[in-house]
């Protein structure tokens, strides 16, 4: 296409097309990188718990992977909402995300070296890789390479369209008009446009491409820098929207993100305003081209703001706590439990699945709590806590349905083969958890029957039943470790306990028959006792299936 002979409307349309290709390339690029590093992404966020410097590094690296500070911040809000990341840890990650988002500008910077031909080749090579191989990782790598090519193709289209726009006198008049040179107005322009587009990377990329073609918003000088500062505030819009309906700490994380970018801008604004020739007299003297000047300033702005904030991070977090005070907790509110399945985390399926594993073991813990309470009630002939147990069983069923719905939403995303396997495993584990709760409900029924019919069991029977529960609790602790940490080494220990439970069942039934023959146990107790022991043995089977399910994704 002859870019030089385009009229203004065609140039604008071509600019939008190029921007679309650019953003699509970045979307696919982030998805591909996230797929290749799915297991490492979960470990990456866990490292944020170390210290504030690690948090900044994690935020920067995670943003470089997903190619969006907004996505990273929304994920952080999800983690805070789930209670697995403190507000201080989240604050450090958010600051790092602002640094990581500047990598987009550096990729645009590379386009000045005439990489179009290589970019087209990358797109072709990547597409061929995805078509000729069935290997999942190679296929994903091919998508990554093709996506990177699309990024540069989009840049080239935008750059070509700008060449036509730059020739229009009216465009230059608008950009150099004194009415559009006010720093506050320029900052607001960057803020509003970024808020609408919800991507500071996209706006910054367009500004850089414009500058490459001699179009400097604000008529030159420091004007472009004020727009860049405005984009940093505008990018907070996505996170603010994501905080709607979140818990108090998650809202504080969003407020911190907004404060970080706003206060940083307020610090830089008067300095750059007063230093009128900063762009021409400093940046241009250092780098001699607009692309590098704009990209360097964007990175420098976020790095300096982060360095200024780090020593005061605890005080700034306390400020957010003062602005957004704690709400009074209501009884029966299980919102925190549902936080593991925060929909914000669906932006990165691998992280969503990592949290879903914890939700599954958490729900299993409630089911085991019900079982322990039911068995204790049976042994003590006490139904005083059965109403609370019934409520917890209902809670398990509700959470189970939410897990199923969440798994379906994850499955609808573009996930890797290993993630598909994990989804299937979690479906099965979820079923096993519900069965444990059902068994607890059965034992509640057995106890009520025993109380109503005045059935009495010997102390030996009670001791044996509690011994099986001890084995089941030990097995459950192993299963949690196996499922959450893929600790396959402990599967053998789980199997040994499950075999011991099976052996205990056989021995207890044989001894029970012998006691009935000696007249030590009433015959009318037989059916209930057999049902009780068989149900407890089935719990061991369900826990064992959960332990072995991990082998399907090893």
C-alpha positions as CSV (number, residue, x, y, z in Angstrom):
1,X,0.0,0.0,0.0
2,X,1.2,3.5,-0.8
3,X,1.1,5.2,2.6
4,X,2.4,8.5,1.1
5,X,-0.8,9.2,-1.0
6,X,-3.4,8.4,1.7
7,X,-6.0,11.1,2.5
8,X,-6.7,11.9,6.1
9,X,-9.8,9.7,6.6
10,X,-8.0,6.7,5.1
11,X,-5.0,7.4,7.3
12,X,-7.2,7.5,10.4
13,X,-8.9,4.2,9.5
14,X,-5.5,2.7,8.8
15,X,-4.3,3.9,12.2
16,X,-7.2,2.2,13.9
17,X,-6.5,-1.0,11.9
18,X,-2.9,-0.9,12.9
19,X,-3.8,-0.3,16.5
20,X,-6.2,-3.3,16.4
21,X,-3.5,-5.6,14.9
22,X,-1.0,-4.2,17.5
23,X,-3.3,-4.9,20.5
24,X,-4.4,-8.3,19.1
25,X,-0.7,-9.3,18.8
26,X,-0.1,-8.2,22.4
27,X,-3.2,-10.1,23.6
28,X,-2.0,-13.4,21.9
29,X,1.6,-12.7,23.0
30,X,0.5,-12.4,26.6
31,X,-1.7,-15.5,26.4
32,X,1.1,-17.5,24.9
33,X,3.7,-16.5,27.4
34,X,1.3,-17.1,30.3
35,X,0.6,-20.6,28.9
36,X,4.3,-21.5,28.6
37,X,4.9,-20.3,32.2
38,X,1.6,-21.3,33.8
39,X,3.2,-23.3,36.7
40,X,5.8,-20.6,37.2
41,X,3.2,-17.8,37.4
42,X,1.8,-19.2,40.6
43,X,5.2,-19.6,42.2
44,X,6.0,-16.1,41.0
45,X,3.2,-14.5,42.9
46,X,4.0,-16.6,46.0
47,X,7.5,-14.9,46.1
48,X,5.8,-11.6,46.6
49,X,5.3,-12.6,50.2
50,X,9.1,-12.3,50.8
51,X,9.8,-8.6,51.0
52,X,8.8,-5.3,49.3
53,X,11.7,-5.5,46.8
54,X,10.7,-9.0,45.7
55,X,7.1,-7.7,45.4
56,X,8.3,-5.0,43.0
57,X,10.3,-7.4,41.0
58,X,7.3,-9.9,40.8
59,X,5.0,-7.1,39.7
60,X,7.3,-6.0,37.0
61,X,8.0,-9.5,35.7
62,X,4.3,-10.5,35.8
63,X,3.3,-7.4,33.9
64,X,6.0,-8.1,31.3
65,X,4.5,-11.6,30.9
66,X,0.9,-10.6,30.6
67,X,1.7,-7.4,28.9
68,X,-0.7,-5.2,30.9
69,X,-0.3,-3.5,34.3
70,X,-4.1,-3.3,34.4
71,X,-4.4,-7.1,34.2
72,X,-1.7,-7.6,36.9
73,X,-3.4,-5.1,39.2
74,X,-6.8,-6.8,38.7
75,X,-5.2,-10.1,39.5
76,X,-3.7,-8.6,42.7
77,X,-7.1,-7.3,43.7
78,X,-8.3,-10.8,43.3
79,X,-5.6,-12.2,45.5
80,X,-6.2,-9.6,48.2
81,X,-10.0,-10.3,47.9
82,X,-9.2,-14.0,48.4
83,X,-7.1,-13.2,51.5
84,X,-3.9,-14.9,50.1
85,X,-2.0,-11.6,49.7
86,X,-1.7,-8.8,52.3
87,X,-2.3,-5.2,51.4
88,X,1.4,-4.4,51.9
89,X,2.5,-7.2,49.5
90,X,-0.1,-6.1,47.0
91,X,1.2,-2.5,47.2
92,X,4.7,-3.6,46.2
93,X,3.4,-5.7,43.3
94,X,1.3,-2.8,42.0
95,X,4.4,-0.5,42.0
96,X,6.3,-3.2,40.1
97,X,3.4,-3.5,37.6
98,X,3.8,0.2,36.7
99,X,7.4,-0.4,35.8
100,X,6.7,-3.6,33.9
101,X,4.1,-2.0,31.7
102,X,6.8,0.3,30.1
103,X,8.2,-2.7,28.3
104,X,5.5,-2.1,25.6
105,X,7.2,1.3,24.9
106,X,10.5,-0.4,24.4
107,X,9.1,-2.9,21.9
108,X,7.7,0.1,20.0
109,X,11.2,1.6,20.3
110,X,12.6,-1.4,18.4
111,X,10.5,-0.5,15.4
112,X,12.8,2.4,14.5
113,X,15.4,-0.1,13.4
114,X,13.3,-1.2,10.3
115,X,12.4,-4.6,11.6
116,X,9.2,-4.9,9.5
117,X,10.7,-7.6,7.2
118,X,11.8,-9.7,10.1
119,X,8.4,-9.2,11.8
120,X,6.6,-10.5,8.7
121,X,9.0,-13.5,8.8
122,X,8.3,-14.1,12.5
123,X,4.6,-14.2,11.8
124,X,5.0,-16.7,9.0
125,X,7.4,-18.9,11.0
126,X,5.0,-18.9,14.0
127,X,2.0,-19.8,12.0
128,X,3.8,-22.7,10.3
129,X,4.9,-24.0,13.7
130,X,1.3,-24.0,14.9
131,X,0.1,-25.9,11.8
132,X,2.7,-28.6,11.5
133,X,3.1,-29.8,15.1
134,X,0.7,-31.4,17.6
135,X,3.1,-30.8,20.5
136,X,1.3,-28.5,22.9
137,X,4.4,-26.5,23.9
138,X,5.7,-26.1,20.4
139,X,2.3,-25.0,19.3
140,X,2.2,-22.4,22.0
141,X,5.7,-21.2,21.2
142,X,4.6,-20.8,17.6
143,X,1.7,-18.7,18.7
144,X,4.1,-16.6,20.7
145,X,6.4,-16.0,17.7
146,X,3.5,-15.2,15.4
147,X,2.0,-12.8,18.0
148,X,5.3,-10.9,18.3
149,X,5.4,-10.6,14.6
150,X,1.8,-9.1,14.7
151,X,2.9,-6.5,17.2
152,X,5.5,-5.2,14.8
153,X,3.2,-5.4,11.8
154,X,0.7,-3.3,13.7
155,X,3.3,-0.8,14.5
156,X,4.4,-0.6,10.9
157,X,0.8,0.0,9.8
158,X,0.3,2.7,12.5
159,X,3.6,4.3,11.5
160,X,2.6,4.4,7.8
161,X,-0.8,5.9,8.6
162,X,0.8,8.6,10.6
163,X,3.0,9.5,7.7
164,X,-0.2,10.6,5.8
165,X,-1.7,12.4,8.8
166,X,1.5,14.3,9.4
167,X,1.2,16.0,6.0
168,X,-2.1,17.6,6.9
169,X,-1.5,21.3,7.9
170,X,-4.7,21.2,10.1
171,X,-3.3,18.4,12.2
172,X,-0.1,20.3,12.9
173,X,-2.2,23.4,13.7
174,X,-4.3,21.6,16.2
175,X,-1.3,20.0,17.9
176,X,0.6,23.3,18.2
177,X,-2.4,25.4,19.2
178,X,-1.8,27.2,22.5
179,X,-5.1,26.0,23.7
180,X,-3.8,22.5,23.7
181,X,-0.5,23.2,25.3
182,X,-1.7,23.7,28.9
183,X,0.0,21.0,31.1
184,X,-3.2,20.3,33.1
185,X,-5.2,19.9,29.9
186,X,-2.6,17.6,28.3
187,X,-2.5,15.5,31.5
188,X,-6.3,15.2,31.4
189,X,-6.3,14.3,27.7
190,X,-3.9,11.4,28.5
191,X,-6.1,10.4,31.5
192,X,-9.4,10.4,29.7
193,X,-8.2,8.6,26.6
194,X,-6.5,5.9,28.6
195,X,-9.6,5.6,30.8
196,X,-11.7,5.0,27.7
197,X,-9.2,2.6,26.0
198,X,-8.2,1.0,29.4
199,X,-4.7,0.5,28.2
200,X,-1.8,3.0,28.9
201,X,0.4,0.7,26.7
202,X,-1.9,1.3,23.6
203,X,-2.0,5.1,24.2
204,X,1.7,5.4,24.8
205,X,2.4,3.3,21.7
206,X,0.3,5.7,19.5
207,X,2.0,8.7,21.0
208,X,5.4,7.2,20.2
209,X,4.4,6.4,16.6
210,X,3.1,10.0,16.3
211,X,6.4,11.4,17.5
212,X,8.3,9.2,15.0
213,X,6.4,11.0,12.3
214,X,7.0,14.5,13.8
215,X,3.6,14.8,15.4
216,X,4.2,15.9,19.0
217,X,1.0,16.6,21.0
218,X,1.3,20.0,22.8
219,X,3.4,21.4,20.0
220,X,6.7,20.0,21.2
221,X,8.6,20.7,24.4
222,X,7.4,19.0,27.5
223,X,3.8,18.6,26.2
224,X,4.1,14.9,25.4
225,X,5.4,14.2,29.0
226,X,2.3,15.6,30.6
227,X,0.2,13.3,28.4
228,X,2.3,10.3,29.5
229,X,1.8,11.2,33.2
230,X,-2.0,11.4,32.5
231,X,-2.0,7.9,31.0
232,X,-0.5,6.6,34.3
233,X,-3.6,7.8,36.2
234,X,-6.0,6.7,33.4
235,X,-4.7,3.1,33.6
236,X,-6.2,2.8,37.1
237,X,-9.7,2.8,35.7
238,X,-9.7,-0.9,35.0
239,X,-8.6,-1.8,38.6
240,X,-11.1,0.6,40.1
241,X,-13.9,-1.0,38.1
242,X,-12.7,-4.4,39.2
243,X,-12.9,-3.4,42.9
244,X,-16.7,-3.1,42.6
245,X,-18.2,-5.8,44.9
246,X,-14.8,-6.7,46.4
247,X,-14.0,-6.8,50.0
248,X,-12.5,-3.8,52.0
249,X,-8.8,-4.8,51.5
250,X,-9.3,-5.3,47.7
251,X,-10.8,-1.8,47.5
252,X,-7.8,-0.5,49.4
253,X,-5.4,-2.1,46.9
254,X,-7.2,-0.2,44.1
255,X,-7.0,3.0,46.1
256,X,-3.3,2.4,46.6
257,X,-2.9,2.0,42.8
258,X,-4.7,5.2,42.2
259,X,-2.7,7.0,44.9
260,X,0.6,5.8,43.6
261,X,0.0,7.1,40.1
262,X,-1.7,10.3,41.2
263,X,0.8,11.4,43.8
264,X,3.7,10.5,41.5
265,X,2.1,12.7,38.8
266,X,1.6,15.5,41.3
267,X,5.3,15.3,42.3
268,X,6.5,15.3,38.7
269,X,4.0,17.8,37.3
270,X,5.3,21.1,38.9
271,X,9.0,20.0,38.3
272,X,8.4,19.3,34.5
273,X,6.2,22.4,34.3
274,X,8.8,24.7,35.8
275,X,11.7,23.0,33.9
276,X,10.4,24.2,30.5
277,X,13.2,22.8,28.3
278,X,13.5,19.4,30.1
279,X,12.5,17.5,27.0
280,X,14.6,19.5,24.4
281,X,17.4,20.5,26.7
282,X,17.9,17.2,28.6
283,X,16.2,14.2,27.0
284,X,16.8,15.2,23.3
285,X,20.4,16.0,24.2
286,X,20.9,12.6,25.6
287,X,19.1,10.4,23.1
288,X,18.6,12.6,20.0
289,X,15.3,11.0,18.9
290,X,11.7,11.3,20.1
291,X,11.1,7.5,20.4
292,X,13.8,7.0,22.9
293,X,13.1,10.2,24.9
294,X,9.4,9.2,25.4
295,X,10.1,5.6,26.2
296,X,12.9,6.5,28.6
297,X,10.7,9.1,30.4
298,X,7.9,6.6,30.8
299,X,10.2,4.1,32.5
300,X,12.1,6.7,34.5
301,X,8.8,8.2,35.8
302,X,7.6,4.8,37.2
303,X,11.1,3.7,38.5
304,X,11.6,7.0,40.4
305,X,8.1,7.0,41.8
306,X,8.6,3.4,43.1
307,X,12.0,4.4,44.7
308,X,10.3,7.3,46.4
309,X,7.4,5.2,47.7
310,X,9.2,2.1,48.9
311,X,10.4,3.6,52.2
312,X,6.9,4.8,53.0
313,X,4.9,1.9,51.8
314,X,3.6,0.9,55.3
315,X,2.5,4.5,56.0
316,X,0.7,4.7,52.6
317,X,-1.0,1.4,53.3
318,X,-2.2,2.8,56.7
319,X,-3.5,5.9,54.8
320,X,-5.7,3.7,52.6
321,X,-7.0,1.9,55.8
322,X,-7.9,5.3,57.2
323,X,-9.7,6.4,54.0
324,X,-11.5,3.0,53.7
325,X,-12.2,1.7,57.2
326,X,-13.1,-1.8,58.1
327,X,-16.7,-2.8,57.7
328,X,-18.5,-4.6,60.6
329,X,-18.5,-8.4,59.9
330,X,-21.9,-10.1,59.7
331,X,-22.5,-13.5,61.0
332,X,-23.0,-16.2,58.4
333,X,-21.2,-14.1,55.8
334,X,-19.0,-16.6,53.7
335,X,-17.8,-14.0,51.2
336,X,-14.2,-14.6,52.3
337,X,-14.6,-18.3,51.5
338,X,-15.8,-17.4,48.0
339,X,-12.8,-15.2,47.5
340,X,-10.7,-18.1,46.3
341,X,-12.9,-18.1,43.2
342,X,-12.6,-14.4,42.5
343,X,-13.6,-13.8,38.8
344,X,-10.8,-11.3,38.4
345,X,-8.4,-14.2,38.5
346,X,-10.0,-15.6,35.3
347,X,-7.8,-13.1,33.4
348,X,-5.0,-15.5,34.1
349,X,-6.4,-19.1,34.1
350,X,-3.3,-20.7,35.6
351,X,-3.6,-18.5,38.6
352,X,-7.3,-19.0,38.8
353,X,-6.8,-22.8,38.9
354,X,-4.1,-22.4,41.6
355,X,-6.6,-20.6,43.8
356,X,-9.3,-23.2,42.9
357,X,-7.1,-26.0,44.2
358,X,-7.0,-24.1,47.6
359,X,-10.8,-23.6,47.4
360,X,-11.3,-27.4,46.9
361,X,-9.1,-28.3,49.9
362,X,-10.8,-25.6,51.9
363,X,-14.2,-27.0,51.1
364,X,-12.9,-30.5,51.9
365,X,-11.8,-29.2,55.3
366,X,-15.4,-28.1,56.0
367,X,-16.6,-31.6,55.0
368,X,-14.1,-33.3,57.3
369,X,-15.2,-30.9,60.1
370,X,-18.8,-32.1,59.6
371,X,-17.6,-35.7,59.7
372,X,-15.7,-35.2,62.9
373,X,-18.6,-33.5,64.5
374,X,-21.1,-36.2,63.4
375,X,-18.9,-39.0,64.6
376,X,-18.3,-37.3,68.0
377,X,-22.0,-36.8,68.3
378,X,-22.6,-40.5,67.6
379,X,-20.0,-41.6,70.2
380,X,-21.4,-39.2,72.9
381,X,-25.0,-39.7,71.9
382,X,-25.3,-35.9,71.6
383,X,-27.2,-34.2,68.8
384,X,-26.7,-30.7,70.2
385,X,-24.4,-29.6,67.5
386,X,-26.2,-31.3,64.6
387,X,-27.9,-28.1,63.5
388,X,-24.6,-26.4,63.0
389,X,-23.3,-29.5,61.1
390,X,-26.4,-29.4,58.8
391,X,-25.6,-25.8,58.0
392,X,-22.0,-26.7,57.2
393,X,-23.1,-29.5,55.0
394,X,-25.3,-27.1,53.1
395,X,-22.3,-24.8,52.8
396,X,-20.2,-27.5,51.3
397,X,-22.9,-28.2,48.7
398,X,-23.2,-24.5,47.8
399,X,-19.4,-24.1,47.5
400,X,-19.3,-27.3,45.4
401,X,-21.8,-25.8,43.0
402,X,-19.7,-22.6,42.8
403,X,-16.6,-24.6,42.2
404,X,-18.3,-26.4,39.3
405,X,-19.5,-23.1,37.8
406,X,-16.0,-21.6,38.2
407,X,-14.4,-24.6,36.5
408,X,-16.8,-24.3,33.6
409,X,-15.8,-20.6,33.2
410,X,-12.1,-21.6,33.3
411,X,-12.7,-24.3,30.7
412,X,-14.2,-21.6,28.4
413,X,-10.8,-19.8,28.4
414,X,-7.9,-20.6,26.1
415,X,-6.1,-23.0,28.4
416,X,-3.2,-25.4,28.0
417,X,-3.5,-29.2,27.9
418,X,-2.1,-29.6,31.4
419,X,-4.6,-27.0,32.7
420,X,-7.4,-29.0,31.0
421,X,-6.2,-32.0,32.9
422,X,-6.3,-30.1,36.2
423,X,-9.8,-28.9,35.4
424,X,-10.9,-32.5,35.0
425,X,-9.1,-33.5,38.2
426,X,-10.8,-30.7,40.2
427,X,-14.2,-31.8,38.9
428,X,-13.5,-35.3,40.3
429,X,-12.1,-34.0,43.6
430,X,-15.1,-31.8,44.0
431,X,-17.3,-34.8,43.7
432,X,-15.3,-36.7,46.3
433,X,-15.6,-33.7,48.7
434,X,-19.4,-33.7,48.4
435,X,-19.5,-37.4,49.1
436,X,-17.6,-36.9,52.3
437,X,-20.2,-34.3,53.4
438,X,-23.0,-36.7,52.4
439,X,-21.4,-39.4,54.6
440,X,-21.3,-36.9,57.5
441,X,-25.0,-36.3,56.9
442,X,-25.6,-40.1,57.0
443,X,-23.9,-40.4,60.3
444,X,-26.0,-37.6,61.7
445,X,-29.0,-39.6,60.7
446,X,-27.6,-42.8,62.4
447,X,-27.0,-40.9,65.6
448,X,-30.6,-39.5,65.6
449,X,-31.9,-43.0,65.0
450,X,-29.8,-44.4,67.8
451,X,-31.0,-41.7,70.2
452,X,-34.7,-42.1,69.1
453,X,-34.5,-46.0,69.5
454,X,-32.3,-45.9,72.6
455,X,-29.7,-48.0,70.9
456,X,-26.5,-48.3,73.1
457,X,-23.0,-49.2,71.9
458,X,-20.2,-50.5,74.0
459,X,-17.1,-48.5,75.0
460,X,-15.0,-50.8,72.8
461,X,-17.1,-49.8,69.7
462,X,-16.8,-46.1,70.5
463,X,-13.0,-46.5,70.9
464,X,-12.8,-48.3,67.6
465,X,-14.9,-45.7,65.8
466,X,-12.7,-42.8,67.1
467,X,-9.6,-44.7,66.1
468,X,-10.8,-44.9,62.5
469,X,-11.5,-41.2,62.6
470,X,-8.0,-40.6,63.8
471,X,-6.7,-42.5,60.7
472,X,-9.0,-40.5,58.4
473,X,-7.8,-37.2,59.8
474,X,-4.2,-38.2,59.3
475,X,-5.0,-39.3,55.7
476,X,-6.8,-36.0,55.1
477,X,-3.7,-33.9,56.2
478,X,-1.6,-35.9,53.7
479,X,-4.2,-35.4,50.9
480,X,-4.2,-31.6,51.4
481,X,-0.4,-31.6,51.1
482,X,-0.6,-33.9,48.0
483,X,-3.3,-31.9,46.2
484,X,-2.0,-28.4,47.0
485,X,1.7,-29.1,46.5
486,X,1.6,-32.0,44.0
487,X,3.5,-33.9,46.6
488,X,3.4,-37.3,45.0
489,X,5.9,-38.7,47.5
490,X,3.2,-38.8,50.1
491,X,0.7,-40.8,48.0
492,X,2.3,-44.0,49.2
493,X,1.7,-42.9,52.9
494,X,-1.9,-42.1,52.0
495,X,-2.3,-45.6,50.5
496,X,-0.9,-47.2,53.6
497,X,-3.4,-45.3,55.8
498,X,-6.2,-46.3,53.4
499,X,-5.2,-49.9,53.6
500,X,-5.1,-49.7,57.4
501,X,-8.6,-48.2,57.4
502,X,-9.8,-51.1,55.2
503,X,-8.2,-53.6,57.5
504,X,-9.8,-51.9,60.5
505,X,-13.2,-52.1,58.9
506,X,-12.9,-55.9,58.4
507,X,-11.5,-56.4,61.9
508,X,-14.3,-54.3,63.5
509,X,-17.1,-56.1,61.7
510,X,-15.6,-59.5,62.6
511,X,-15.3,-58.4,66.3
512,X,-18.8,-57.0,66.3
513,X,-20.2,-60.3,65.0
514,X,-18.2,-62.1,67.7
515,X,-19.6,-59.8,70.4
516,X,-23.1,-60.3,69.3
517,X,-22.6,-64.1,69.4
518,X,-21.4,-63.7,73.0
519,X,-24.4,-61.5,73.8
520,X,-22.2,-58.4,74.5
521,X,-23.9,-56.4,71.7
522,X,-27.6,-56.1,70.8
523,X,-28.6,-57.6,67.5
524,X,-30.8,-54.6,66.7
525,X,-27.6,-52.5,66.6
526,X,-26.1,-54.6,63.8
527,X,-27.5,-52.8,60.8
528,X,-26.6,-49.3,62.1
529,X,-23.1,-50.3,63.2
530,X,-22.3,-52.0,59.8
531,X,-23.6,-48.9,58.0
532,X,-21.5,-46.6,60.2
533,X,-18.2,-48.5,59.7
534,X,-18.8,-48.9,55.9
535,X,-19.5,-45.2,55.5
536,X,-16.2,-44.3,57.3
537,X,-14.3,-46.7,55.1
538,X,-15.8,-45.0,52.1
539,X,-14.4,-41.7,53.3
540,X,-10.9,-43.3,53.1
541,X,-11.7,-44.3,49.5
542,X,-12.7,-40.8,48.5
543,X,-9.6,-39.3,50.1
544,X,-7.5,-41.9,48.4
545,X,-9.0,-41.0,45.0
546,X,-8.2,-37.3,45.6
547,X,-4.6,-38.2,46.4
548,X,-4.2,-40.3,43.2
549,X,-5.9,-37.7,41.0
550,X,-2.7,-35.7,41.2
551,X,-0.9,-38.4,39.3
552,X,-3.0,-37.4,36.2
553,X,-1.4,-34.0,36.0
554,X,2.1,-35.0,37.1
